[in-house]
Amino acid sequence: MSVPVDGAQAAVYQLSTCLLDVEAWLTKTQVMWLGSQHLLSRLDIVHVPILSLCIRVQDTARDLAVVIDSRPSLGEHVASVSRSGYYQLRQLRPMFQCLSDDATKTLVQAFIGGLL
């Protein structure tokens, strides 16, 4: 930052505010090692120090409703979507008694289409 002498105090305040914002953002940060099971088994680092924080290494992370696994597979994401879909379908079950067969088919097809 390049400022005149009389702007130094404002520059220090602006820098401090910016660093506080970065630190607040880092509290939401997740760290994950990506690699094969063989390579991941050789890592023993479970915490990563960043500024005044110590971030725990995760096996999975959720980003925009997609579950990312540390191993290159979609197993965790598929399990998460399946659990969510099964739960939502069970929530719809009481409504099926009140609907016609055609309305029930339409509702189930819309539900399944929403999952894909």
Phi and psi restraints in degrees (range 20) as a CNS / XPLOR table:
assign (resid 1 and name C) (resid 2 and name N)
       (resid 2 and name CA) (resid 2 and name C) 1.0 -113.1 20.0 2
assign (resid 2 and name N) (resid 2 and name CA)
       (resid 2 and name C) (resid 3 and name N) 1.0 116.5 20.0 2
assign (resid 2 and name C) (resid 3 and name N)
       (resid 3 and name CA) (resid 3 and name C) 1.0 -137.5 20.0 2
assign (resid 3 and name N) (resid 3 and name CA)
       (resid 3 and name C) (resid 4 and name N) 1.0 156.3 20.0 2
assign (resid 3 and name C) (resid 4 and name N)
       (resid 4 and name CA) (resid 4 and name C) 1.0 -70.0 20.0 2
assign (resid 4 and name N) (resid 4 and name CA)
       (resid 4 and name C) (resid 5 and name N) 1.0 163.3 20.0 2
assign (resid 4 and name C) (resid 5 and name N)
       (resid 5 and name CA) (resid 5 and name C) 1.0 -54.9 20.0 2
assign (resid 5 and name N) (resid 5 and name CA)
       (resid 5 and name C) (resid 6 and name N) 1.0 -41.9 20.0 2
assign (resid 5 and name C) (resid 6 and name N)
       (resid 6 and name CA) (resid 6 and name C) 1.0 -73.2 20.0 2
assign (resid 6 and name N) (resid 6 and name CA)
       (resid 6 and name C) (resid 7 and name N) 1.0 -7.5 20.0 2
assign (resid 6 and name C) (resid 7 and name N)
       (resid 7 and name CA) (resid 7 and name C) 1.0 -103.8 20.0 2
assign (resid 7 and name N) (resid 7 and name CA)
       (resid 7 and name C) (resid 8 and name N) 1.0 5.2 20.0 2
assign (resid 7 and name C) (resid 8 and name N)
       (resid 8 and name CA) (resid 8 and name C) 1.0 -63.3 20.0 2
assign (resid 8 and name N) (resid 8 and name CA)
       (resid 8 and name C) (resid 9 and name N) 1.0 -42.0 20.0 2
assign (resid 8 and name C) (resid 9 and name N)
       (resid 9 and name CA) (resid 9 and name C) 1.0 -62.0 20.0 2
assign (resid 9 and name N) (resid 9 and name CA)
       (resid 9 and name C) (resid 10 and name N) 1.0 -42.7 20.0 2
assign (resid 9 and name C) (resid 10 and name N)
       (resid 10 and name CA) (resid 10 and name C) 1.0 -66.6 20.0 2
assign (resid 10 and name N) (resid 10 and name CA)
       (resid 10 and name C) (resid 11 and name N) 1.0 -36.3 20.0 2
assign (resid 10 and name C) (resid 11 and name N)
       (resid 11 and name CA) (resid 11 and name C) 1.0 -66.5 20.0 2
assign (resid 11 and name N) (resid 11 and name CA)
       (resid 11 and name C) (resid 12 and name N) 1.0 -40.2 20.0 2
assign (resid 11 and name C) (resid 12 and name N)
       (resid 12 and name CA) (resid 12 and name C) 1.0 -64.2 20.0 2
assign (resid 12 and name N) (resid 12 and name CA)
       (resid 12 and name C) (resid 13 and name N) 1.0 -43.7 20.0 2
assign (resid 12 and name C) (resid 13 and name N)
       (resid 13 and name CA) (resid 13 and name C) 1.0 -61.7 20.0 2
assign (resid 13 and name N) (resid 13 and name CA)
       (resid 13 and name C) (resid 14 and name N) 1.0 -44.4 20.0 2
assign (resid 13 and name C) (resid 14 and name N)
       (resid 14 and name CA) (resid 14 and name C) 1.0 -63.4 20.0 2
assign (resid 14 and name N) (resid 14 and name CA)
       (resid 14 and name C) (resid 15 and name N) 1.0 -42.0 20.0 2
assign (resid 14 and name C) (resid 15 and name N)
       (resid 15 and name CA) (resid 15 and name C) 1.0 -64.2 20.0 2
assign (resid 15 and name N) (resid 15 and name CA)
       (resid 15 and name C) (resid 16 and name N) 1.0 -43.7 20.0 2
assign (resid 15 and name C) (resid 16 and name N)
       (resid 16 and name CA) (resid 16 and name C) 1.0 -62.1 20.0 2
assign (resid 16 and name N) (resid 16 and name CA)
       (resid 16 and name C) (resid 17 and name N) 1.0 -42.5 20.0 2
assign (resid 16 and name C) (resid 17 and name N)
       (resid 17 and name CA) (resid 17 and name C) 1.0 -63.1 20.0 2
assign (resid 17 and name N) (resid 17 and name CA)
       (resid 17 and name C) (resid 18 and name N) 1.0 -42.6 20.0 2
assign (resid 17 and name C) (resid 18 and name N)
       (resid 18 and name CA) (resid 18 and name C) 1.0 -62.4 20.0 2
assign (resid 18 and name N) (resid 18 and name CA)
       (resid 18 and name C) (resid 19 and name N) 1.0 -43.9 20.0 2
assign (resid 18 and name C) (resid 19 and name N)
       (resid 19 and name CA) (resid 19 and name C) 1.0 -66.6 20.0 2
assign (resid 19 and name N) (resid 19 and name CA)
       (resid 19 and name C) (resid 20 and name N) 1.0 -34.6 20.0 2
assign (resid 19 and name C) (resid 20 and name N)
       (resid 20 and name CA) (resid 20 and name C) 1.0 -64.9 20.0 2
assign (resid 20 and name N) (resid 20 and name CA)
       (resid 20 and name C) (resid 21 and name N) 1.0 -39.2 20.0 2
assign (resid 20 and name C) (resid 21 and name N)
       (resid 21 and name CA) (resid 21 and name C) 1.0 -63.6 20.0 2
assign (resid 21 and name N) (resid 21 and name CA)
       (resid 21 and name C) (resid 22 and name N) 1.0 -41.8 20.0 2
assign (resid 21 and name C) (resid 22 and name N)
       (resid 22 and name CA) (resid 22 and name C) 1.0 -63.4 20.0 2
assign (resid 22 and name N) (resid 22 and name CA)
       (resid 22 and name C) (resid 23 and name N) 1.0 -43.6 20.0 2
assign (resid 22 and name C) (resid 23 and name N)
       (resid 23 and name CA) (resid 23 and name C) 1.0 -64.1 20.0 2
assign (resid 23 and name N) (resid 23 and name CA)
       (resid 23 and name C) (resid 24 and name N) 1.0 -40.0 20.0 2
assign (resid 23 and name C) (resid 24 and name N)
       (resid 24 and name CA) (resid 24 and name C) 1.0 -63.2 20.0 2
assign (resid 24 and name N) (resid 24 and name CA)
       (resid 24 and name C) (resid 25 and name N) 1.0 -40.0 20.0 2
assign (resid 24 and name C) (resid 25 and name N)
       (resid 25 and name CA) (resid 25 and name C) 1.0 -64.0 20.0 2
assign (resid 25 and name N) (resid 25 and name CA)
       (resid 25 and name C) (resid 26 and name N) 1.0 -37.8 20.0 2
assign (resid 25 and name C) (resid 26 and name N)
       (resid 26 and name CA) (resid 26 and name C) 1.0 -66.9 20.0 2
assign (resid 26 and name N) (resid 26 and name CA)
       (resid 26 and name C) (resid 27 and name N) 1.0 -23.0 20.0 2
assign (resid 26 and name C) (resid 27 and name N)
       (resid 27 and name CA) (resid 27 and name C) 1.0 -66.0 20.0 2
assign (resid 27 and name N) (resid 27 and name CA)
       (resid 27 and name C) (resid 28 and name N) 1.0 -19.4 20.0 2
assign (resid 27 and name C) (resid 28 and name N)
       (resid 28 and name CA) (resid 28 and name C) 1.0 -98.4 20.0 2
assign (resid 28 and name N) (resid 28 and name CA)
       (resid 28 and name C) (resid 29 and name N) 1.0 2.2 20.0 2
assign (resid 28 and name C) (resid 29 and name N)
       (resid 29 and name CA) (resid 29 and name C) 1.0 -79.6 20.0 2
assign (resid 29 and name N) (resid 29 and name CA)
       (resid 29 and name C) (resid 30 and name N) 1.0 141.1 20.0 2
assign (resid 29 and name C) (resid 30 and name N)
       (resid 30 and name CA) (resid 30 and name C) 1.0 -119.1 20.0 2
assign (resid 30 and name N) (resid 30 and name CA)
       (resid 30 and name C) (resid 31 and name N) 1.0 145.2 20.0 2
assign (resid 30 and name C) (resid 31 and name N)
       (resid 31 and name CA) (resid 31 and name C) 1.0 -115.9 20.0 2
assign (resid 31 and name N) (resid 31 and name CA)
       (resid 31 and name C) (resid 32 and name N) 1.0 135.5 20.0 2
assign (resid 31 and name C) (resid 32 and name N)
       (resid 32 and name CA) (resid 32 and name C) 1.0 -145.3 20.0 2
assign (resid 32 and name N) (resid 32 and name CA)
       (resid 32 and name C) (resid 33 and name N) 1.0 134.6 20.0 2
assign (resid 32 and name C) (resid 33 and name N)
       (resid 33 and name CA) (resid 33 and name C) 1.0 -85.2 20.0 2
assign (resid 33 and name N) (resid 33 and name CA)
       (resid 33 and name C) (resid 34 and name N) 1.0 136.6 20.0 2
assign (resid 33 and name C) (resid 34 and name N)
       (resid 34 and name CA) (resid 34 and name C) 1.0 -114.0 20.0 2
assign (resid 34 and name N) (resid 34 and name CA)
       (resid 34 and name C) (resid 35 and name N) 1.0 134.4 20.0 2
assign (resid 34 and name C) (resid 35 and name N)
       (resid 35 and name CA) (resid 35 and name C) 1.0 164.7 20.0 2
assign (resid 35 and name N) (resid 35 and name CA)
       (resid 35 and name C) (resid 36 and name N) 1.0 -176.3 20.0 2
assign (resid 35 and name C) (resid 36 and name N)
       (resid 36 and name CA) (resid 36 and name C) 1.0 -72.0 20.0 2
assign (resid 36 and name N) (resid 36 and name CA)
       (resid 36 and name C) (resid 37 and name N) 1.0 160.7 20.0 2
assign (resid 36 and name C) (resid 37 and name N)
       (resid 37 and name CA) (resid 37 and name C) 1.0 -60.0 20.0 2
assign (resid 37 and name N) (resid 37 and name CA)
       (resid 37 and name C) (resid 38 and name N) 1.0 -37.5 20.0 2
assign (resid 37 and name C) (resid 38 and name N)
       (resid 38 and name CA) (resid 38 and name C) 1.0 -62.1 20.0 2
assign (resid 38 and name N) (resid 38 and name CA)
       (resid 38 and name C) (resid 39 and name N) 1.0 -47.6 20.0 2
assign (resid 38 and name C) (resid 39 and name N)
       (resid 39 and name CA) (resid 39 and name C) 1.0 -68.0 20.0 2
assign (resid 39 and name N) (resid 39 and name CA)
       (resid 39 and name C) (resid 40 and name N) 1.0 -40.9 20.0 2
assign (resid 39 and name C) (resid 40 and name N)
       (resid 40 and name CA) (resid 40 and name C) 1.0 -65.2 20.0 2
assign (resid 40 and name N) (resid 40 and name CA)
       (resid 40 and name C) (resid 41 and name N) 1.0 -32.0 20.0 2
assign (resid 40 and name C) (resid 41 and name N)
       (resid 41 and name CA) (resid 41 and name C) 1.0 -67.4 20.0 2
assign (resid 41 and name N) (resid 41 and name CA)
       (resid 41 and name C) (resid 42 and name N) 1.0 -19.8 20.0 2
assign (resid 41 and name C) (resid 42 and name N)
       (resid 42 and name CA) (resid 42 and name C) 1.0 -85.8 20.0 2
assign (resid 42 and name N) (resid 42 and name CA)
       (resid 42 and name C) (resid 43 and name N) 1.0 -10.5 20.0 2
assign (resid 42 and name C) (resid 43 and name N)
       (resid 43 and name CA) (resid 43 and name C) 1.0 -87.9 20.0 2
assign (resid 43 and name N) (resid 43 and name CA)
       (resid 43 and name C) (resid 44 and name N) 1.0 135.3 20.0 2
assign (resid 43 and name C) (resid 44 and name N)
       (resid 44 and name CA) (resid 44 and name C) 1.0 -122.3 20.0 2
assign (resid 44 and name N) (resid 44 and name CA)
       (resid 44 and name C) (resid 45 and name N) 1.0 15.9 20.0 2
assign (resid 44 and name C) (resid 45 and name N)
       (resid 45 and name CA) (resid 45 and name C) 1.0 -88.3 20.0 2
assign (resid 45 and name N) (resid 45 and name CA)
       (resid 45 and name C) (resid 46 and name N) 1.0 115.1 20.0 2
assign (resid 45 and name C) (resid 46 and name N)
       (resid 46 and name CA) (resid 46 and name C) 1.0 -111.1 20.0 2
assign (resid 46 and name N) (resid 46 and name CA)
       (resid 46 and name C) (resid 47 and name N) 1.0 -12.0 20.0 2
assign (resid 46 and name C) (resid 47 and name N)
       (resid 47 and name CA) (resid 47 and name C) 1.0 -133.0 20.0 2
assign (resid 47 and name N) (resid 47 and name CA)
       (resid 47 and name C) (resid 48 and name N) 1.0 140.8 20.0 2
assign (resid 47 and name C) (resid 48 and name N)
       (resid 48 and name CA) (resid 48 and name C) 1.0 -120.1 20.0 2
assign (resid 48 and name N) (resid 48 and name CA)
       (resid 48 and name C) (resid 49 and name N) 1.0 115.4 20.0 2
assign (resid 48 and name C) (resid 49 and name N)
       (resid 49 and name CA) (resid 49 and name C) 1.0 -78.1 20.0 2
assign (resid 49 and name N) (resid 49 and name CA)
       (resid 49 and name C) (resid 50 and name N) 1.0 127.1 20.0 2
assign (resid 49 and name C) (resid 50 and name N)
       (resid 50 and name CA) (resid 50 and name C) 1.0 -134.2 20.0 2
assign (resid 50 and name N) (resid 50 and name CA)
       (resid 50 and name C) (resid 51 and name N) 1.0 117.1 20.0 2
assign (resid 50 and name C) (resid 51 and name N)
       (resid 51 and name CA) (resid 51 and name C) 1.0 52.3 20.0 2
assign (resid 51 and name N) (resid 51 and name CA)
       (resid 51 and name C) (resid 52 and name N) 1.0 -125.3 20.0 2
assign (resid 51 and name C) (resid 52 and name N)
       (resid 52 and name CA) (resid 52 and name C) 1.0 -92.9 20.0 2
assign (resid 52 and name N) (resid 52 and name CA)
       (resid 52 and name C) (resid 53 and name N) 1.0 6.1 20.0 2
assign (resid 52 and name C) (resid 53 and name N)
       (resid 53 and name CA) (resid 53 and name C) 1.0 -102.4 20.0 2
assign (resid 53 and name N) (resid 53 and name CA)
       (resid 53 and name C) (resid 54 and name N) 1.0 157.2 20.0 2
assign (resid 53 and name C) (resid 54 and name N)
       (resid 54 and name CA) (resid 54 and name C) 1.0 -127.2 20.0 2
assign (resid 54 and name N) (resid 54 and name CA)
       (resid 54 and name C) (resid 55 and name N) 1.0 106.0 20.0 2
assign (resid 54 and name C) (resid 55 and name N)
       (resid 55 and name CA) (resid 55 and name C) 1.0 -95.8 20.0 2
assign (resid 55 and name N) (resid 55 and name CA)
       (resid 55 and name C) (resid 56 and name N) 1.0 127.4 20.0 2
assign (resid 55 and name C) (resid 56 and name N)
       (resid 56 and name CA) (resid 56 and name C) 1.0 -78.4 20.0 2
assign (resid 56 and name N) (resid 56 and name CA)
       (resid 56 and name C) (resid 57 and name N) 1.0 136.6 20.0 2
assign (resid 56 and name C) (resid 57 and name N)
       (resid 57 and name CA) (resid 57 and name C) 1.0 -72.7 20.0 2
assign (resid 57 and name N) (resid 57 and name CA)
       (resid 57 and name C) (resid 58 and name N) 1.0 131.8 20.0 2
assign (resid 57 and name C) (resid 58 and name N)
       (resid 58 and name CA) (resid 58 and name C) 1.0 -103.9 20.0 2
assign (resid 58 and name N) (resid 58 and name CA)
       (resid 58 and name C) (resid 59 and name N) 1.0 153.8 20.0 2
assign (resid 58 and name C) (resid 59 and name N)
       (resid 59 and name CA) (resid 59 and name C) 1.0 -86.2 20.0 2
assign (resid 59 and name N) (resid 59 and name CA)
       (resid 59 and name C) (resid 60 and name N) 1.0 -30.1 20.0 2
assign (resid 59 and name C) (resid 60 and name N)
       (resid 60 and name CA) (resid 60 and name C) 1.0 -136.9 20.0 2
assign (resid 60 and name N) (resid 60 and name CA)
       (resid 60 and name C) (resid 61 and name N) 1.0 157.7 20.0 2
assign (resid 60 and name C) (resid 61 and name N)
       (resid 61 and name CA) (resid 61 and name C) 1.0 -144.2 20.0 2
assign (resid 61 and name N) (resid 61 and name CA)
       (resid 61 and name C) (resid 62 and name N) 1.0 148.8 20.0 2
assign (resid 61 and name C) (resid 62 and name N)
       (resid 62 and name CA) (resid 62 and name C) 1.0 -108.6 20.0 2
assign (resid 62 and name N) (resid 62 and name CA)
       (resid 62 and name C) (resid 63 and name N) 1.0 128.1 20.0 2
assign (resid 62 and name C) (resid 63 and name N)
       (resid 63 and name CA) (resid 63 and name C) 1.0 -139.4 20.0 2
assign (resid 63 and name N) (resid 63 and name CA)
       (resid 63 and name C) (resid 64 and name N) 1.0 117.6 20.0 2
assign (resid 63 and name C) (resid 64 and name N)
       (resid 64 and name CA) (resid 64 and name C) 1.0 53.0 20.0 2
assign (resid 64 and name N) (resid 64 and name CA)
       (resid 64 and name C) (resid 65 and name N) 1.0 46.2 20.0 2
assign (resid 64 and name C) (resid 65 and name N)
       (resid 65 and name CA) (resid 65 and name C) 1.0 68.4 20.0 2
assign (resid 65 and name N) (resid 65 and name CA)
       (resid 65 and name C) (resid 66 and name N) 1.0 10.4 20.0 2
assign (resid 65 and name C) (resid 66 and name N)
       (resid 66 and name CA) (resid 66 and name C) 1.0 -108.2 20.0 2
assign (resid 66 and name N) (resid 66 and name CA)
       (resid 66 and name C) (resid 67 and name N) 1.0 128.5 20.0 2
assign (resid 66 and name C) (resid 67 and name N)
       (resid 67 and name CA) (resid 67 and name C) 1.0 -89.8 20.0 2
assign (resid 67 and name N) (resid 67 and name CA)
       (resid 67 and name C) (resid 68 and name N) 1.0 120.5 20.0 2
assign (resid 67 and name C) (resid 68 and name N)
       (resid 68 and name CA) (resid 68 and name C) 1.0 -100.8 20.0 2
assign (resid 68 and name N) (resid 68 and name CA)
       (resid 68 and name C) (resid 69 and name N) 1.0 129.6 20.0 2
assign (resid 68 and name C) (resid 69 and name N)
       (resid 69 and name CA) (resid 69 and name C) 1.0 -101.6 20.0 2
assign (resid 69 and name N) (resid 69 and name CA)
       (resid 69 and name C) (resid 70 and name N) 1.0 148.6 20.0 2
assign (resid 69 and name C) (resid 70 and name N)
       (resid 70 and name CA) (resid 70 and name C) 1.0 -66.7 20.0 2
assign (resid 70 and name N) (resid 70 and name CA)
       (resid 70 and name C) (resid 71 and name N) 1.0 -26.6 20.0 2
assign (resid 70 and name C) (resid 71 and name N)
       (resid 71 and name CA) (resid 71 and name C) 1.0 -94.6 20.0 2
assign (resid 71 and name N) (resid 71 and name CA)
       (resid 71 and name C) (resid 72 and name N) 1.0 145.5 20.0 2
assign (resid 71 and name C) (resid 72 and name N)
       (resid 72 and name CA) (resid 72 and name C) 1.0 -70.5 20.0 2
assign (resid 72 and name N) (resid 72 and name CA)
       (resid 72 and name C) (resid 73 and name N) 1.0 78.6 20.0 2
assign (resid 72 and name C) (resid 73 and name N)
       (resid 73 and name CA) (resid 73 and name C) 1.0 -149.6 20.0 2
assign (resid 73 and name N) (resid 73 and name CA)
       (resid 73 and name C) (resid 74 and name N) 1.0 166.5 20.0 2
assign (resid 73 and name C) (resid 74 and name N)
       (resid 74 and name CA) (resid 74 and name C) 1.0 -107.6 20.0 2
assign (resid 74 and name N) (resid 74 and name CA)
       (resid 74 and name C) (resid 75 and name N) 1.0 15.1 20.0 2
assign (resid 74 and name C) (resid 75 and name N)
       (resid 75 and name CA) (resid 75 and name C) 1.0 -55.0 20.0 2
assign (resid 75 and name N) (resid 75 and name CA)
       (resid 75 and name C) (resid 76 and name N) 1.0 -49.8 20.0 2
assign (resid 75 and name C) (resid 76 and name N)
       (resid 76 and name CA) (resid 76 and name C) 1.0 -65.5 20.0 2
assign (resid 76 and name N) (resid 76 and name CA)
       (resid 76 and name C) (resid 77 and name N) 1.0 -39.9 20.0 2
assign (resid 76 and name C) (resid 77 and name N)
       (resid 77 and name CA) (resid 77 and name C) 1.0 -65.7 20.0 2
assign (resid 77 and name N) (resid 77 and name CA)
       (resid 77 and name C) (resid 78 and name N) 1.0 -44.8 20.0 2
assign (resid 77 and name C) (resid 78 and name N)
       (resid 78 and name CA) (resid 78 and name C) 1.0 -62.4 20.0 2
assign (resid 78 and name N) (resid 78 and name CA)
       (resid 78 and name C) (resid 79 and name N) 1.0 -42.5 20.0 2
assign (resid 78 and name C) (resid 79 and name N)
       (resid 79 and name CA) (resid 79 and name C) 1.0 -63.0 20.0 2
assign (resid 79 and name N) (resid 79 and name CA)
       (resid 79 and name C) (resid 80 and name N) 1.0 -41.0 20.0 2
assign (resid 79 and name C) (resid 80 and name N)
       (resid 80 and name CA) (resid 80 and name C) 1.0 -64.9 20.0 2
assign (resid 80 and name N) (resid 80 and name CA)
       (resid 80 and name C) (resid 81 and name N) 1.0 -45.6 20.0 2
assign (resid 80 and name C) (resid 81 and name N)
       (resid 81 and name CA) (resid 81 and name C) 1.0 -64.9 20.0 2
assign (resid 81 and name N) (resid 81 and name CA)
       (resid 81 and name C) (resid 82 and name N) 1.0 -39.6 20.0 2
assign (resid 81 and name C) (resid 82 and name N)
       (resid 82 and name CA) (resid 82 and name C) 1.0 -63.3 20.0 2
assign (resid 82 and name N) (resid 82 and name CA)
       (resid 82 and name C) (resid 83 and name N) 1.0 -45.5 20.0 2
assign (resid 82 and name C) (resid 83 and name N)
       (resid 83 and name CA) (resid 83 and name C) 1.0 -60.6 20.0 2
assign (resid 83 and name N) (resid 83 and name CA)
       (resid 83 and name C) (resid 84 and name N) 1.0 -46.4 20.0 2
assign (resid 83 and name C) (resid 84 and name N)
       (resid 84 and name CA) (resid 84 and name C) 1.0 -63.7 20.0 2
assign (resid 84 and name N) (resid 84 and name CA)
       (resid 84 and name C) (resid 85 and name N) 1.0 -44.5 20.0 2
assign (resid 84 and name C) (resid 85 and name N)
       (resid 85 and name CA) (resid 85 and name C) 1.0 -63.8 20.0 2
assign (resid 85 and name N) (resid 85 and name CA)
       (resid 85 and name C) (resid 86 and name N) 1.0 -42.5 20.0 2
assign (resid 85 and name C) (resid 86 and name N)
       (resid 86 and name CA) (resid 86 and name C) 1.0 -63.1 20.0 2
assign (resid 86 and name N) (resid 86 and name CA)
       (resid 86 and name C) (resid 87 and name N) 1.0 -43.1 20.0 2
assign (resid 86 and name C) (resid 87 and name N)
       (resid 87 and name CA) (resid 87 and name C) 1.0 -61.3 20.0 2
assign (resid 87 and name N) (resid 87 and name CA)
       (resid 87 and name C) (resid 88 and name N) 1.0 -48.0 20.0 2
assign (resid 87 and name C) (resid 88 and name N)
       (resid 88 and name CA) (resid 88 and name C) 1.0 -63.5 20.0 2
assign (resid 88 and name N) (resid 88 and name CA)
       (resid 88 and name C) (resid 89 and name N) 1.0 -39.2 20.0 2
assign (resid 88 and name C) (resid 89 and name N)
       (resid 89 and name CA) (resid 89 and name C) 1.0 -64.4 20.0 2
assign (resid 89 and name N) (resid 89 and name CA)
       (resid 89 and name C) (resid 90 and name N) 1.0 -39.9 20.0 2
assign (resid 89 and name C) (resid 90 and name N)
       (resid 90 and name CA) (resid 90 and name C) 1.0 -65.0 20.0 2
assign (resid 90 and name N) (resid 90 and name CA)
       (resid 90 and name C) (resid 91 and name N) 1.0 -31.3 20.0 2
assign (resid 90 and name C) (resid 91 and name N)
       (resid 91 and name CA) (resid 91 and name C) 1.0 -68.1 20.0 2
assign (resid 91 and name N) (resid 91 and name CA)
       (resid 91 and name C) (resid 92 and name N) 1.0 -27.8 20.0 2
assign (resid 91 and name C) (resid 92 and name N)
       (resid 92 and name CA) (resid 92 and name C) 1.0 -81.9 20.0 2
assign (resid 92 and name N) (resid 92 and name CA)
       (resid 92 and name C) (resid 93 and name N) 1.0 -20.0 20.0 2
assign (resid 92 and name C) (resid 93 and name N)
       (resid 93 and name CA) (resid 93 and name C) 1.0 -52.3 20.0 2
assign (resid 93 and name N) (resid 93 and name CA)
       (resid 93 and name C) (resid 94 and name N) 1.0 -44.9 20.0 2
assign (resid 93 and name C) (resid 94 and name N)
       (resid 94 and name CA) (resid 94 and name C) 1.0 -61.1 20.0 2
assign (resid 94 and name N) (resid 94 and name CA)
       (resid 94 and name C) (resid 95 and name N) 1.0 -26.2 20.0 2
assign (resid 94 and name C) (resid 95 and name N)
       (resid 95 and name CA) (resid 95 and name C) 1.0 -73.2 20.0 2
assign (resid 95 and name N) (resid 95 and name CA)
       (resid 95 and name C) (resid 96 and name N) 1.0 -25.2 20.0 2
assign (resid 95 and name C) (resid 96 and name N)
       (resid 96 and name CA) (resid 96 and name C) 1.0 -61.6 20.0 2
assign (resid 96 and name N) (resid 96 and name CA)
       (resid 96 and name C) (resid 97 and name N) 1.0 -30.2 20.0 2
assign (resid 96 and name C) (resid 97 and name N)
       (resid 97 and name CA) (resid 97 and name C) 1.0 -67.5 20.0 2
assign (resid 97 and name N) (resid 97 and name CA)
       (resid 97 and name C) (resid 98 and name N) 1.0 -25.9 20.0 2
assign (resid 97 and name C) (resid 98 and name N)
       (resid 98 and name CA) (resid 98 and name C) 1.0 -92.4 20.0 2
assign (resid 98 and name N) (resid 98 and name CA)
       (resid 98 and name C) (resid 99 and name N) 1.0 -8.1 20.0 2
assign (resid 98 and name C) (resid 99 and name N)
       (resid 99 and name CA) (resid 99 and name C) 1.0 -106.4 20.0 2
assign (resid 99 and name N) (resid 99 and name CA)
       (resid 99 and name C) (resid 100 and name N) 1.0 154.6 20.0 2
assign (resid 99 and name C) (resid 100 and name N)
       (resid 100 and name CA) (resid 100 and name C) 1.0 -72.5 20.0 2
assign (resid 100 and name N) (resid 100 and name CA)
       (resid 100 and name C) (resid 101 and name N) 1.0 168.3 20.0 2
assign (resid 100 and name C) (resid 101 and name N)
       (resid 101 and name CA) (resid 101 and name C) 1.0 -61.6 20.0 2
assign (resid 101 and name N) (resid 101 and name CA)
       (resid 101 and name C) (resid 102 and name N) 1.0 -42.1 20.0 2
assign (resid 101 and name C) (resid 102 and name N)
       (resid 102 and name CA) (resid 102 and name C) 1.0 -64.9 20.0 2
assign (resid 102 and name N) (resid 102 and name CA)
       (resid 102 and name C) (resid 103 and name N) 1.0 -41.7 20.0 2
assign (resid 102 and name C) (resid 103 and name N)
       (resid 103 and name CA) (resid 103 and name C) 1.0 -65.5 20.0 2
assign (resid 103 and name N) (resid 103 and name CA)
       (resid 103 and name C) (resid 104 and name N) 1.0 -38.1 20.0 2
assign (resid 103 and name C) (resid 104 and name N)
       (resid 104 and name CA) (resid 104 and name C) 1.0 -64.3 20.0 2
assign (resid 104 and name N) (resid 104 and name CA)
       (resid 104 and name C) (resid 105 and name N) 1.0 -44.9 20.0 2
assign (resid 104 and name C) (resid 105 and name N)
       (resid 105 and name CA) (resid 105 and name C) 1.0 -60.1 20.0 2
assign (resid 105 and name N) (resid 105 and name CA)
       (resid 105 and name C) (resid 106 and name N) 1.0 -44.3 20.0 2
assign (resid 105 and name C) (resid 106 and name N)
       (resid 106 and name CA) (resid 106 and name C) 1.0 -62.3 20.0 2
assign (resid 106 and name N) (resid 106 and name CA)
       (resid 106 and name C) (resid 107 and name N) 1.0 -43.8 20.0 2
assign (resid 106 and name C) (resid 107 and name N)
       (resid 107 and name CA) (resid 107 and name C) 1.0 -63.2 20.0 2
assign (resid 107 and name N) (resid 107 and name CA)
       (resid 107 and name C) (resid 108 and name N) 1.0 -44.8 20.0 2
assign (resid 107 and name C) (resid 108 and name N)
       (resid 108 and name CA) (resid 108 and name C) 1.0 -65.7 20.0 2
assign (resid 108 and name N) (resid 108 and name CA)
       (resid 108 and name C) (resid 109 and name N) 1.0 -41.6 20.0 2
assign (resid 108 and name C) (resid 109 and name N)
       (resid 109 and name CA) (resid 109 and name C) 1.0 -64.5 20.0 2
assign (resid 109 and name N) (resid 109 and name CA)
       (resid 109 and name C) (resid 110 and name N) 1.0 -40.2 20.0 2
assign (resid 109 and name C) (resid 110 and name N)
       (resid 110 and name CA) (resid 110 and name C) 1.0 -65.6 20.0 2
assign (resid 110 and name N) (resid 110 and name CA)
       (resid 110 and name C) (resid 111 and name N) 1.0 -39.6 20.0 2
assign (resid 110 and name C) (resid 111 and name N)
       (resid 111 and name CA) (resid 111 and name C) 1.0 -61.7 20.0 2
assign (resid 111 and name N) (resid 111 and name CA)
       (resid 111 and name C) (resid 112 and name N) 1.0 -48.7 20.0 2
assign (resid 111 and name C) (resid 112 and name N)
       (resid 112 and name CA) (resid 112 and name C) 1.0 -65.1 20.0 2
assign (resid 112 and name N) (resid 112 and name CA)
       (resid 112 and name C) (resid 113 and name N) 1.0 -41.1 20.0 2
assign (resid 112 and name C) (resid 113 and name N)
       (resid 113 and name CA) (resid 113 and name C) 1.0 -61.3 20.0 2
assign (resid 113 and name N) (resid 113 and name CA)
       (resid 113 and name C) (resid 114 and name N) 1.0 -33.4 20.0 2
assign (resid 113 and name C) (resid 114 and name N)
       (resid 114 and name CA) (resid 114 and name C) 1.0 -69.3 20.0 2
assign (resid 114 and name N) (resid 114 and name CA)
       (resid 114 and name C) (resid 115 and name N) 1.0 -26.0 20.0 2
assign (resid 114 and name C) (resid 115 and name N)
       (resid 115 and name CA) (resid 115 and name C) 1.0 -76.4 20.0 2
assign (resid 115 and name N) (resid 115 and name CA)
       (resid 115 and name C) (resid 116 and name N) 1.0 -28.0 20.0 2
